[in-house]
Amino acid sequence: MERFFLLVLSGCLGVSRVTADSLSPPFNVTIKEVKANSAVVSWDIPEGDPVIGFAITQQKKDVRMLRLIQEVNTTTRSCALWDLEEETDYIVHVQSVSMSGTSPLSEPLRFRTPKEAETQASKNEVTMEEVGQATQLRAGELIIIVVVLIMWAGVIALFCRQYDIIKDNEPNNNKDKAKNSSECSTPEHPTGGLLRSKFPKNNNNNNRLPSVNIIEV
């Protein structure tokens, strides 16, 4: 990208440029980011034009001196204007540049630079807005943290309550187990073993009943 700057005093120095009849002038020329000493001009071009660069003419209102800014080998659609004077009216034109020459001038764009104090005031307003937004975000984060802590406290309290209920029921369960164990025991076998079966003795060897061996557990 090549950029050329030319400061021209009309009537003292002439600048000859070849006009390309096939090129259309840029449109939608707008100014933005206007400050006391700088601004940015942007534009659009018709599709299909063989454009290789642009030429921006900057002139003070009611003053014959102007500044010519020419950029080639670029596809940019904006240009920064610098070294402006505060509280001053300016007129800007934009032209497309091709291999055969330049397009006609765009519609004139007029704007006025503000005071330096106004620029500082606008910066302070933006800063205060950012501070307010940051404060709102922090307040929202604190609310979320408090809600989460309350939920955790509720969960812990519920757990402690259930634990106390289970702990209180443990003695009753032990008593029930001991009672069930005593019901299953016998006087002969307190531990709940099997009773020995007893058969009457018969002196007759022929009619002797089979003996049964009982295994105690």
KOLPA-492997 format. One record per residue (C-alpha): residue number from 1; residue in one letter; x, y, z. Coordinates in steps of 0.2 Angstrom, whole numbers, plus 2048, in hexadecimal, padded with zeros to 3 digits. Example, Ala and Ser with C-alpha at 12.3 -4.5 7.8 and 13.67 -1.06 7.14 Angstrom:
<recs>
1, A, 83E, 7EA, 827
2, S, 844, 7FB, 824
</recs>
This chain:
<recs>
1, M, 800, 800, 800
2, E, 807, 811, 7FB
3, R, 801, 821, 803
4, F, 804, 833, 7FC
5, F, 800, 843, 805
6, L, 800, 853, 7FC
7, L, 7FC, 864, 804
8, V, 7F5, 870, 7F7
9, L, 7F2, 883, 7F7
10, S, 7E5, 886, 7EA
11, G, 7EB, 894, 7DE
12, C, 7FD, 891, 7E2
13, L, 7FF, 87F, 7DC
14, G, 7F6, 876, 7D0
15, V, 7F3, 863, 7D0
16, S, 7EE, 85A, 7C0
17, R, 7E5, 84A, 7C1
18, V, 7DE, 83F, 7B3
19, T, 7CC, 83B, 7B6
20, A, 7C6, 829, 7B2
21, D, 7B5, 82A, 7AA
22, S, 7B2, 818, 7AE
23, L, 7B3, 81A, 7C0
24, S, 7A5, 81F, 7CB
25, P, 7A8, 82A, 7DA
26, P, 7A7, 822, 7EC
27, F, 796, 823, 7F5
28, N, 790, 822, 807
29, V, 79F, 82E, 80D
30, T, 79D, 82F, 81F
31, I, 7A8, 836, 82E
32, K, 7AA, 82E, 83E
33, E, 7B5, 82E, 84E
34, V, 7B5, 841, 84D
35, K, 7C1, 849, 85A
36, A, 7C8, 85A, 85D
37, N, 7D8, 856, 852
38, S, 7D3, 846, 848
39, A, 7C5, 83D, 83F
40, V, 7C2, 82E, 834
41, V, 7BA, 82F, 823
42, S, 7B2, 81F, 81B
43, W, 7A9, 81B, 80A
44, D, 7A3, 80E, 7FE
45, I, 7A6, 80B, 7EC
46, P, 79C, 803, 7DE
47, E, 79F, 7F1, 7DB
48, G, 7AA, 7EC, 7CC
49, D, 7B4, 7FC, 7CB
50, P, 7C6, 7F9, 7C8
51, V, 7CC, 803, 7D7
52, I, 7DE, 802, 7DD
53, G, 7DD, 810, 7EA
54, F, 7D5, 820, 7F0
55, A, 7D8, 833, 7F1
56, I, 7D1, 83D, 800
57, T, 7D0, 850, 7FF
58, Q, 7CF, 859, 80F
59, Q, 7CB, 86C, 810
60, K, 7C7, 879, 81D
61, K, 7B7, 882, 81A
62, D, 7B9, 893, 812
63, V, 7CC, 890, 811
64, R, 7D5, 88C, 800
65, M, 7E2, 881, 807
66, L, 7DE, 86E, 806
67, R, 7E7, 85E, 80A
68, L, 7E7, 84F, 7FD
69, I, 7E9, 83E, 804
70, Q, 7EC, 830, 7F7
71, E, 7ED, 81D, 7FA
72, V, 7F0, 810, 7ED
73, N, 7F2, 7FD, 7ED
74, T, 7E5, 7FC, 7FA
75, T, 7D3, 7F6, 7FD
76, T, 7D0, 800, 80C
77, R, 7C0, 80A, 80E
78, S, 7C5, 817, 81B
79, C, 7D2, 823, 81F
80, A, 7D8, 82D, 82E
81, L, 7D8, 840, 82E
82, W, 7E4, 847, 83A
83, D, 7EC, 857, 840
84, L, 7DB, 860, 83F
85, E, 7D6, 86F, 849
86, E, 7C9, 870, 856
87, E, 7B9, 879, 853
88, T, 7BC, 879, 840
89, D, 7B1, 875, 831
90, Y, 7B9, 869, 824
91, I, 7B3, 863, 813
92, V, 7B8, 852, 80D
93, H, 7B8, 84A, 7FB
94, V, 7BC, 838, 7F7
95, Q, 7C1, 832, 7E6
96, S, 7C5, 820, 7DF
97, V, 7D6, 81D, 7D7
98, S, 7D9, 811, 7C8
99, M, 7E7, 80D, 7BC
100, S, 7DF, 81A, 7B0
101, G, 7DC, 828, 7BC
102, T, 7D0, 82E, 7C9
103, S, 7BD, 82E, 7CB
104, P, 7B3, 83E, 7CD
105, L, 7B2, 846, 7DE
106, S, 7A5, 83E, 7EB
107, E, 798, 849, 7F2
108, P, 7A0, 855, 7FF
109, L, 7A0, 850, 811
110, R, 79F, 85E, 81E
111, F, 7A3, 85C, 830
112, R, 7A9, 866, 83F
113, T, 7B6, 861, 84C
114, P, 7B1, 863, 85E
115, K, 7BB, 86C, 86C
116, E, 7C8, 862, 876
117, A, 7BE, 865, 886
118, E, 7AF, 85D, 87E
119, T, 7B9, 84E, 878
120, Q, 7BF, 84B, 88A
121, A, 7AE, 84D, 891
122, S, 7A7, 83F, 885
123, K, 7B6, 834, 88A
124, N, 7B1, 837, 89C
125, E, 79F, 832, 898
126, V, 7A4, 822, 890
127, T, 7AF, 81E, 89E
128, M, 7A1, 821, 8AB
129, E, 796, 816, 8A0
130, E, 7A3, 808, 8A0
131, V, 7A5, 80A, 8B3
132, G, 792, 808, 8B6
133, Q, 791, 7F9, 8AB
134, A, 7A0, 7F1, 8B4
135, T, 797, 7F5, 8C5
136, Q, 787, 7ED, 8BF
137, L, 790, 7DD, 8B9
138, R, 799, 7DC, 8CA
139, A, 788, 7DE, 8D3
140, G, 781, 7D0, 8C9
141, E, 790, 7C5, 8CD
142, L, 78E, 7C8, 8E0
143, I, 77C, 7C4, 8DF
144, I, 780, 7B3, 8D6
145, I, 78D, 7AF, 8E3
146, V, 781, 7B3, 8F2
147, V, 774, 7A8, 8EA
148, V, 780, 799, 8E8
149, L, 786, 79B, 8FA
150, I, 774, 79B, 900
151, M, 770, 78B, 8F6
152, W, 780, 782, 8FD
153, A, 77B, 787, 90F
154, G, 76A, 780, 90C
155, V, 771, 770, 906
156, I, 77D, 76E, 915
157, A, 76F, 772, 921
158, L, 764, 764, 919
159, F, 772, 758, 91A
160, C, 775, 75B, 92C
161, R, 763, 759, 930
162, Q, 762, 748, 927
163, Y, 772, 743, 930
164, D, 76B, 747, 941
165, I, 75B, 73D, 93D
166, I, 764, 72E, 938
167, K, 76F, 72F, 947
168, D, 760, 730, 953
169, N, 758, 721, 94B
170, E, 768, 716, 94E
171, P, 764, 711, 960
172, N, 753, 70C, 95C
173, N, 759, 700, 94E
174, N, 766, 6F8, 95A
175, K, 758, 6F5, 967
176, D, 74D, 6ED, 959
177, K, 75C, 6E2, 954
178, A, 75F, 6DC, 966
179, K, 74D, 6D8, 969
180, N, 74C, 6CE, 959
181, S, 75C, 6C4, 95E
182, S, 755, 6C0, 96F
183, E, 744, 6B9, 968
184, C, 74E, 6AD, 95D
185, S, 758, 6A6, 96B
186, T, 753, 697, 977
187, P, 757, 693, 989
188, E, 761, 684, 983
189, H, 76A, 68D, 975
190, P, 76A, 6A0, 979
191, T, 773, 6A4, 96A
192, G, 765, 69D, 95F
193, G, 76C, 68C, 95A
194, L, 762, 67D, 956
195, L, 75A, 672, 963
196, R, 760, 660, 966
197, S, 753, 654, 961
198, K, 750, 646, 96F
199, F, 749, 635, 96C
200, P, 743, 629, 979
201, K, 74F, 61B, 97C
202, N, 749, 609, 978
203, N, 752, 5FA, 980
204, N, 74D, 5EF, 972
205, N, 75C, 5EE, 966
206, N, 751, 5E8, 958
207, N, 745, 5F7, 959
208, R, 753, 603, 95B
209, L, 74F, 614, 953
210, P, 75B, 61C, 948
211, S, 766, 629, 950
212, V, 766, 63A, 94A
213, N, 775, 645, 94C
214, I, 772, 657, 94E
215, I, 77F, 664, 94A
216, E, 77E, 673, 955
217, V, 782, 683, 94D
</recs>
